[in-house]
Amino acid sequence: MHISEIEQFRLEKAVRAMCSSRNQSILAEMGKVQYEIYSEGVIFSKLCFLLDSSHINAEFPIAKLEYDHDKNLWNLYLAEREEGSTELLAWIPYPKLQPNAEFTHLLNEIELDPYQIIW
């Protein structure tokens, strides 16, 4: 089931602001973030650039916010990959936070990454 149009608009606005803020304050060599909104939430990907800082060398998913309609909660997931690979193996629940009724709390966790396990 899809999130409402109003909730999707709120989500996209908050995600756009977070990604813009993060991308402005970090060097291209550290990897920029992009996002893709889908019917149940948003997927964040990290973009790695070549040395010239203008061409993307690799892109891989890193985190996902997804709404659970049955529980009315937002969940945060991390991408599981083999070391050195960009291929997604699975989405695993974020171990440091419980699902939340508001996506903003989880979005702040992605942005700040206090445990340094996302970026």
N, C-alpha and C positions, 0 to 999 in steps of 0.2 A: 504494500500500500504506500502511496506517495505522501510526502509532507504537503501541507497546505501551501497555496501560492504565497500567502502572507508570510508564513514561516520560511519558505524558500527565499523570499525577498530579503528578510531579516538576516538569514544565514549568508546569502551571497554578499550583502553589504558588509557584514562583520568580517567575513573571510577576505574580501577584497582589501579592506583596510589593514588587516593583519599582514597579509602577504606584501602589500605595498610598503608598509613600515619595515618589515623584516628585510625585504630586498634592497631598500635604500640604505640600511645600516650595516650591510654585510658585503664583503668583497666578493666579486664574481668567482674567484678561485675557491671560496668556501662553499659555493653552490647556492643558487637562487631557488626560490620556491614558486611553484605554480599550482593551480587548483582546478578541479573539474567538479562542478555541481551535477549531481544526478538525482533521480527521483526520491531516494531515501536519505540523501546527505551530501557529503563532499569528500573527494579523495585529494590528498596533497602529494605532490611529486617534487623531487629535488632535481634540479638541472645542473649538470656539471659542464663546465666550459673548457674549450681548448685554451692554450696559452694566450691567444689573441683576445680573449674575453668577449668575443662576439659570436662564436659558433658553438653550438651545443655539441658536446662530445658524448654525453650519456644522460638519460632520464630514467628515474626509477621511483616507484611509489614509496612513500615513507609512513603515511598515517591516513586514517580514515575516521571521519565522524559519521555515525549512522544512527538514524532514529528507529527505535523499536516501538511499533504501534501497540503491540500487546501490553507492554509495560509502561508506555508513555515516558520513555527515558531515552536520552542520547547516550551512545556508547562510543568510546575512543578505542581504536585498534591500531596496532603497529604492523608494518609489513615485515614478514619474515622472508629472508633471502639467504642463500648460501653466501659465505664470505667471498667478496670479489665479484659477485654476480649481480646483474640488474634484474634478473628474473624473479618474479613474485612467486613464493611457494605457498604462503597462506597469510591470512589476517589473524593476528593473535590479540586478545584483549590487553589493553594497557594495564600494567600491573600496579600502578601507583594511585589510581583513582577509581572510584566506583562510578557507575552510570549516573547521569544527572538529568533532572527535568529541564535544565537550561543548557543549551549548547555553549553559551559564552564561557562558562567555567572550564569546560574541556578545551575550548579554543585558546584560552589563556595559557593552559598547560602546554599546548603545542607551541605557542609563540615563545614562552619563556624557557621551556624545556629544563626545568630545575634539576632534573636527574641526568641530563645529557644522554638520553637514550633515543631521542627522536632525530636530532640533527647530527 
